[in-house]
Amino acid sequence: MSVANPDIADIVVISPTELYVLGKDLGTTNVLLWGRDGHLVGSINVEVQHDLISLKHKFAEFSPARR
């Protein structure tokens, strides 16, 4: 497996059938996956962006208007 831009994301192998994608910086990249025989078995496009909806909810939780 390889990540086209390792500054954007990193991959951790959890098991032979599971990967963990860790976003490191904002941007896009792709991940290429090869089988044991060396043939490409898949590619995944990855876009790392801010989770603005969760951030909005967190700000609302701590807003003085809610107290």
N, C-alpha and C positions, 0 to 999 in steps of 0.2 A: 504494500500500500504506500501511497505517497500523497503529500499535500502540495499543491502547486505553489501556494504562498504560505509558508509556515509562520510568517508574522501575523497572519489573520486567524488561523486556527491550528489546533494540534489534535492528534488522534491518539487515543489510548485503547489498546486491545484489551477487552474485558474477558472474552472467551473466543473460541474459534468461530462463533456466530454472532458476537456482539462487539460493537465499537462504541467508544465514548468520544464525542466531538466537544472540544473545549475551545470556545471563542476567546481569542486573545486581543483582538483589536477590531475596530469597525472596518468592514469591507467585504469583498467577495473572493472566493477561491473555489477550487474543486478538489475532490479526493478521488484518486484512482485506486481500484482494488483489483489485485491479480490473484488467480488461483494458484494452487501448488504447481501446476504445469507451466506457469509463466504466462498464461493467456489472460488478457483483460476480461474480468467478469462483471465489472460495473464501474460507474462513476457517479459521484454525488456532487451537485452544486451546493455550496454553503454560502449563506449570507449572514454575516454577523452585524447586528444592529442593536440599538438601545431598545429595551423593553419599556416603552413609554407608558403603556397602560398600567403595568404593575407599579411603575414609579408614581403615576398620578394617584393610584389607590393608596400608596404609602404616605404621600403628602397629605391626602385627605384624612388619613387616620390620625395624624399628628397636628392637624389644623386646629387653631384656637376656637374656631367656630363650632367644632364638634364637642367642645368641653362644656 
